Amino acid sequence: MNFEFNETQLMIQETARKFAEDELLPSVIERDEKEEFPREAVKKLGGLGFMGMMVSENYGGAGLDTVSYVLAVEAISKVDASTGVIMSVNNSLVCWGIETYGTEEQKTKYLTDLASGRKLGAFALSEPEAGSDATNQRTTAQRNGDHYVLNGTKNFITNGANADIVLVMAATDRSKGAKGVSAFIVEKAFPGVEVAKKEKKLGIRSSDTVSLSFTDCKIPKENLIKEEGFGMKFALKTLDGGRIGIASQALGIAQGSLDASVSYSKTRKAFNKPIAEFQAIQFKIAEMATEIDAARMLTLRAASQKDAGEDYSTAAAMAKLHASKVAVQAALEAIQIHGGYGYMKEYHVERYLRDAKITEIYEGTSEVQHIVISRALLQ
């Protein structure tokens, strides 16, 4: 693995950093408080090529590598993790899934608009009774001539309220269990699709998370991805790449926590000297920096393996497992370093903690990552 970023990667990183500081930072606290989706910022990200970073230029994407994507998501999430996850879902789950497994017709019809940011995507796997046990799909899709009839409820859907396109996993044959799950491209405008509930969340509050209900929703048979029974394989392979995106989001939160701690400790005085001169603070910052660098190396390794066409499932699980834990710990330490001010919204670090926790849960909980890693080692 090459530890030197090339010119393009550095340019992407700097563009994302500047966008985050200029476009996201001024309103990030207000949007968090109001649970306000950053529509204009997402459109601008699309114009910059950040909503379809790894998609081929043939379909309106930027045609970049996964390492560039990691750098961009980290830079955005360092300022606003809500926008980071909006970007991650559209890139890692929706665009990648359609480009990798979709037909030429599906790519032409849907991928171009998604990659350019003209439309937004969501990924619907979780259900009230199908979280970590994702094979327990109650949503059904019954074939009826030239279409499927979709019925059921999906929950915890990031981008769900604002998405135009939703990738939905549903059982086409429940008797086959996981082998009876299929994947569909569903347009939110199809009759029978309804946003059922908007969740009130601890963190990432300016990204929307909703339940989606499907009532006798007719899906053209052409919107089936690959073939019947492929849905669970599709979901699991897509989530591997999604874990790289969430590891990158966690990295951004952790780095933001560290940078805030370094800055504050140099200016905050106690006993007539900056608190940065106290060993207790120095050790906290040293530990944070070391763990963040370790998480970054794991994440870049997974990205490099993906770019090389290697099996990256275990590396992605390791990256997400460690980066998410580091994000939570770094945010906790940042609050501790800030003392009472760390508990106040204006210093951002309390938001970092609220945003960090979800990285240990979505795209597979930390417990699921342990299972993925251990299975790879013990098979």
N, C-alpha and C positions, 0 to 999 in steps of 0.2 A: 504494500500500500504506500502510495506517495503522499507524504505529509505536507508537500508544497502545493498550494492552490494555484491554478493557472490564471491567466489574465481575465478570462471570461468569468470564472468563479468569483474572483475578487471584485469584479465589476458588479456582478449580481448581488453579492453581499453588501457592497456599499450602496447600491441603489435601494435595496430593501431597508437598510439602516436609515437612510435619509428619508425615505417615504414614511417609515414608522415615526420618526421624530417630527417631521413636518405635518403629516396628515393625521396621524393617530393620537400622538401624545397630547395635543391641546384639549381634546374632548374625551380622553379615555376614562377619567373619573366620573364625569357626568353621564356618559353612556352606560357605565357600570351601574350607577345608581338608578338610572331610568330604564335599564334593561333594553336599551335602544340598539337595534341592528344597524351596523355601519354600511348602509346601502351605497352611498356615494364612494366611500373608500374601496369597497369591493369592486365597483365598476372601474375605478381607477387602477386597481390591481390587475384587473383583466386587460386594460389597455396597455399595461406594462409587460404583459405576458406571464404574470405570476399565478394566474388561475389555471393554466394548462402548461406548466413548465416542462414536463417530460413528454408531452404529446408531440408527435411528428408535425413538422411545419406543413405537411400535406393536408392536415386537418385543423389548421389554424393555431397550432401550439407553438411553443418556443423551441422545441427540439433540444432541450438541455438535459444534462445528466442528473442523477439522483444526488450527487454531492452538492451541486448548485442549489438544488431544492432544499436540502438540509440547511445550508447556510442562509437561505432566504427565510425559511420558516422560523429558524432560531432568531434572526434579526427582527422579524415582525413580532414574534411572541415575547421578546425581551421587553417590548413596550406594551403590547396588547395581545394577550393570549387568546382572547375571544376571536379576534381577526385571524390569528394563527390557526385556530382549529377550523374556521370557515374555509380557509385556504387549503388546509390539509385534507379535509374531506373531499373537496372538489377535485383536487389533484390525485391523491393517493387511492381513494376508493372509487370515485365515479369515473373520472377520465381514464385512469389506468385500466379499470375493469372493462370499459367499453372498447378501448383500443386493443387490449390484449385478447379479448374473447368475443368481441362483437363481429357481426357480419359487415361487409363493405357498405351495405345499405344503412345499417345502424350507425356506423361511424360517420358517414356523410350526413345523415339526417340529424344526429344529436351531438356528435363529438365536436364538430367545428364551433358551434355556438357555446358549448360548455368550456372549451379550451380558451376561447377568446374573451370569456367573461360576459358575453351577451346573455347567457342563461346560467343558472346555478343548479348544482346537483346535490342530492342527498342519498344516503345509503340506509336501507331499512331492513335490518335483520332482527333486532331485539323485539321481544314481545313481553307482555306481562308475566308469562310463564316460560319464557325462553330468553334468558339472559346469558349466563355462562354456559348453560345447557342449550346451545343454539339449535340443536337438532330437533328440539321439541316444538316444531312449528305448528301453530293452530290456524294461521292464515292459510287459506286454500285457494287454488286456482284450478277450476274445472274447465276442460276443453269442451267447447260447444261450436262445432263447425269451424269457421275461419277465425275464431277468437277464443280467449279464455275469460272466465268470469271470476273475478277476484273478490274475496270476502275475508275480513279479519281486521285486526288492529295491530299496529306497530307502535312501540313507545321509545322514548329517549332518542328521537331522531334529530340530529344536528342539521341545521339548515332547513328543517322540514317546513316551516311556515313560509320561508322565502324562496324555496327551491322551485324550479320549473320542471325538473326531471328527477325521478326517484327510482333507484335500483331496489327492487323489492324481491325478497326471498319468500316463497310460498310453497306449500305442499301440493304437488300435483297427484301424489299417490301416498297417502299417510301410512298405508300398510307396509311400505318399504322403508320407513324411518328416514334416516339421513339420505339414503339413495332415492328417496321420492320427493326431494326438495328441488325446486327449479327457480331460476332467476329471470326476472322480467324488467324491462325498461318501461316505466309508467310515467305518463305525462300528468302533472298535477291538474291540468285542465280537463282530463277525462271525467265524464260524469261518474259520480259515485265515490270520488276522492274528497275527503274532508279533513281539515285540521281540527282534531278533536279537543286537544288540551295543550296549553302552553305551560311548561313547568316553571316553577319559582325555584331558583337555584342558589346554592352557596356561592359559586364562582362562575367564571366565564359567562357573565350575565348579559353581555351585549351580543352574544351569539344566541340564536333561538334554538330551543330544544322543545319538541312537541310530540304529541301522539298523533298518528295518522290513522284514520279509519277508511276502510274500503267496503262499500256496500254495492254488490252486484255491478262492480266496475268492469266494463268490457275492455280487454286488452287484445289488440290485434296479434294473431299468432306470429307475425313477423317480429314482434317485440320480445319473444322468448330468446334468451341468451344461450347460444350453442345448441342445447338439447334438453329434453326433460330429464330430470335426475342429476343435472350438473350443478344445481344451485349451491349445495353445501361446499363442494370443491371450489366453486367460484368465490364464495364468501371467504373461505379460509385462506385461499391464495391472495385475495385482495387485501385481507386484513394484515397479512405479512408486511406488505408495503405500507399500510396504514400505520403500523407500529413504528416504522421509521419516522413518519410524519409526527406522531405523538411524542416520540423520543426527542425530536427536534424542538417541538413546542416546550417540552419540559426543560430542555437545555436553555431555551430563551428565558424562561421564568427564573431558573437558577442563576443564570448570568446576570439578569437584572437585579436579583437579590444581592449578589456579590458586589456589583458595581455600586449599588445604593449604599451598601455597608462600608465600602472603602471610602466613598465620598463623605458620608456622614461622620465616620470615625476620624477623619482628618480635620473636620471643622468643629465638631462637638467637643467642648472642654469640660474636664472634671478635675478638681484638685489642681487647677491652674495649668493644665496641659492637655493637649488633644488626647482623646481616649485611644487613638491609634498607637500611642506610646505605651499602653498597658499590655502586658503579655497575654492576659486573658482574651483581649480583643484580637491581638495578633494571631493567636493560636486558632481562634474561630475562623478568621479570614483565610489562614493557611490551609486549614482543613477543607473549607468550602471550595477554594480554588483547586485543590488537588482532586477532590471528588468530581467537580465539574469537568475538569480535563479528562479524567478517566471515562466519564459518561460520554463526552464528546468523541473520544477515540472509538468507543464501542459503536456509537451511532454512525460515524464516518466509515468504520469497517463494514457495517451492514450495507450502507449506501454503495460502497465500492464493490462489494460482492454482487449487489443487484446490478450495477452497471456492467460488471464483467460477465453477467449471465450465469453466475454461480447460484447454488442453493443458499438463500440468505434467511431462511425461516428462523433458525436458531439464533443467528446473529441479531436479527431484528427483535426477537423476544428478549435477548440479553440486554440490548440497548434500551428498550422501553422499560424493562424491569429496573435497571440501575438508574437511568436518567429520571424516571418518575420519583423514585425514592430520594434521589439527590435534590430534586426540585422542592419537595416538601421540607426536607431538612434545611436546605439553604434559606428558604423563606422563613422558617421558624427562627433560625439563627439571626437573620436580618432583623426580625422584629426584636429579638433580644438585644442586639447591638444598638438598635434605635431607642431602646427603653420605652418609656411612656409614649414617645412620639411615634414609635412603630405601630401603635394601636390606632393611630389616627389616619384617616383616609388620604390626607394631602401628601403623605410621605410614600404612598404607593405600596409599601411592603406588606401591609395587611391584605391588600388585594392579591399580591403574589401568592400568599399562603392559600387564600380561598381558591385561586385559579389552579394552584399546583395539585391539590388533592385529587381532582378528577383524572389527572394523568395516570394515577394508579388504578383507575377503574375502567375507563372506556378503551375501546380497541382490545379488549381482553384484560381482565383484572390481573394484578400482580400474581395472584394465586394461579391463574391460567398460564401466565408466562413461566412460572415454575414447572408446571406440567409439561409445557412445550419443550422446555430446555432439558428436563430430566428424561423425557421420552427419547429425545435425540441421543442422549448419552448412554441410555440403558437398553436401547433396542438391540 
